[in-house]
Amino acid sequence: MYLVTKENLHQMELEAWKKDAINRFDERMMDKEKLFPCIPATMGYQLNRFCFGFVPNHQNPLASKELALLLKEYSNIYKSIGTYTSLVIFYEPSPERAGNPTVEQYEQIFWEQLNQLSKIDEIEWPSHIPADPMHSMWEFCFYGEQYFMYCATPSHINRNSRHFPYFMLAITPRWVLERFTSSPQHAEKVKTKIRERLADYDSISIHPALNTYGKNDNYEWKQYFLRDDQTTLSKCPFHKKSREQE
């Protein structure tokens, strides 16, 4: 179990699917013709501040456990990496005969992974973060840290910004996002540019769930997994279990 960076990548003997995932991610982040919409993400990648991890296929019960180990390791080091850092997780593909899940099935898998992560978390949920996802200040927490969760799947077609050949998570600390938004004027300019890029990148209009953390009408959980249309779940599938409930 280890985190991979662009610096140590060449020193490792990776399986074919892992090499392919990294190469495809690199192509997406570095594409000068079709610019990936999330500008901070492309900056972080170019600055070599991304960490990568690989976990077994979601059907493997070890997937969430290995994800927890990687996120715990990342939680301990991300502040030393600096701004624009994120942890990118690639899941091993399903056997070809199994076929790809639908977008909605991937959505269920995503929330199952987060529920399992929370269940095996070693540290209590931060007291200043609401436990109810329907609160505007709620966001996913693990190992005492706050994270924005982004999910991409092979089944997304219309929303190309959420498509990737492998089931993938991009996990960004709130600490990073706070530094990015420390200058509201600059952050607003970048947000406008991101939305312009989204309009070019996707063949569908911007999802109505996209919003700003902390605003009264914002729900972070709705932005973690965007469907391939304009619909969204009416209720968050995440359920935080306290130690007393286990």
N, C-alpha and C positions, 0 to 999 in steps of 0.2 A: 504494500500500500504506500503510494508516494504521490506527491504533487509534481507535476511536470512544468517546466518553464521553457521558453524558447532557447535559453542558454544551455540547459542540460539535455535538451531533446536529442541532439546529435550523439550524445554519449550513451543513449539507451537503445536496446534492441526491442523494438515494439512490434506487436503482432500487426498483420496486414491491415486489419480494420481500424486499428488505432492510428497508424500512419495515414490512412486514407482520411479519417476524421480530421486530423490535424491539418492535412494538406487542403482539404475542402474549406475548412474554417479560415485558413490563411488566404485562400483565393477570395473568399467573401469579404474579408476585412480589408484586403489590399486592392480590390477591384476599383480601377480608376474610371471605368466606363459607367458602371451601375453602382453608384455610391450607397453603401449601407447607411440606412437612415440615422442610426444612433451615433452621433458624432463623438460623444465621450468614449464610447466603446472602441471606435476606430483609433482614437488617440491613445487609449490605454494599451491597445494591442501594439501599436507602432512604438510605444515607449517601453515595450517588453515588460509590462506590469501585470500581465495576465498569468494566472496559474491554471493548469489543466489537470483533470483527473478522469480516470476511466473506471466504470463500474460494470458488473455483470448485467445481463439482460434483466429487465424488470420482473420477469417471471421467476427469477432466482431469488430465494429468500435472503441471500447475502447482499443483494443490491443495496437495500436501504442501510444495512450495517456498514458496508464499505463507503457509502456516501457519507454517513455520519463520521467515520474516521477521517475522511478527506476534509470535510467541513470543519471538524474540530481542529485539525492541523492548520487549516487556513485561518481560522479564527484567532489562532495564537500568533500569526505572523503578518497578517495583512497590513497592519499599520506601519510596519517596518518597510513594506514595499512602496508605499506612498499613494498619492492620489491617482485616480483613474484605474485602480486595480479591480479585478473581478476574478471569480473562480468559475471556470467553464467545465462542466461535467458532460462526458459523452457516455451513453449507454451502449453496451454491446448489442448489435442487431439481433433480431429474432431469426431463427433458422428460416431459410427461404420458403420452405414448405408451409410455414406458419402464416405467412403473409403479414401485411401491415395492419395494425389496428386503424379504425377510423379516427377522425379528429376527436370525436366525443369519447371514444374509448381511451385515447391518449390522455384526454382531460381527466378521466377517472384515475388512470395510472398515476398522473402527476400528483393529484391530491392524496392518493394512497401513499405515495412516497413521502410527502410532507407530514402526513399523519404518523407514519412509522418513524420518521426522523424525530418528531416531537416526543413520541412515546419513549424513545431510548436516549433522549437528551439527559446529560449528566447534571446540568445546571438548571435551576428554577427559572421560569419565565420572568423577564425583567418586570419589576413591580410598577414601573411607570408606563408600561405598554398594556393597553386594554387586552383582555382575553377574548373579547367579542369581536369577530371580524367585521361586524356591521358598525363598528365605531370608526370614525374618520382617522383616528390616530393609531389604529391597529396595523401591524405588519408582522411578517413571520420572524420569529426569533429562534436562535439556536446557540447553545453554549454561551448564553448571556449576551449575544450580539444580535443586532437588528439587521435584517437583510431584505433586499428587493429580489424577488425570484422571477426569472424570465424563462419561459419554456418554448422550445421550437420542436417541430415534429416532421417526419417525412410525409405526412398526410396533408399538411397545409398546402394549398395551391393558390388560392386567391390572395391570401395574405402572405406574400413572399417573405416579408420581414419576420415571419414566424415559421418559415420553412427551413428545414435542414435535413440532409440525408440520414442523419442519426437522431434518435430521441436525445435531446440536449437541454441542459439547464445552464443558465448564466446567472450567477449569484453575486450581487453587488452589495457591499456593506452600506448601511445608512450613513456611516462616518464619511464615506467617499462622496455620497450624494449631497451631504450637508456642505462639504467643501466646494462642490461644484456650484451650489446655489447660494453661496455666501455673498456673491455679487448679484443681486436680483436683476439688475439691468442686463448684465451679460448673460445670465441664465435664461432670461426671456428671449433674447436674440437667438440663442442656440435652440431653444424650444421651437421657435418659429421656423428656423431652418430645418430642424428635424421633421416637422410636420410637412414642410415642402418636399423633403426627400421621400417621406412616406407616400405622399400622393403619387410620386413618380415610380416608387419601388413596388407598390402593391397594385393589383388590378381591382381592388375594392376600396371604398372610402374608409377613412380613419375610424377605428372602432369608438363608439360613444363612451366606452368605459375609461378611455385614457383621460387622466386627470392629474392633479397635483397633490402630493402628500400633505396632509394637514388641513386641506380645505373641507368645509363642512359637508359638501356633497361628494367627497372622494372616498372610494373604497379600494384600497390597495389590492385586495385579493382578486378583484375583477380584472386587474391588469396583468396578473401573473400568467394566466393562460387565456389568450384571446382566440376565440373560435375563428373558423374560416368564413364566417358570415358576421352579421351585426348583432346576433343574439348573445345572451349570457345567462348563466345560471341565476336563479332567483334567490338561492341560498348558498352560502359558502360551505363546501364539504369538509372544511378543516375543523377539527375538534381537539382543543387542547385538553389533555388529561393531567390533572394534578396528581401529585404523589399519593394523596389520600384515596384517589379513585382507583389506583392500580392494585 
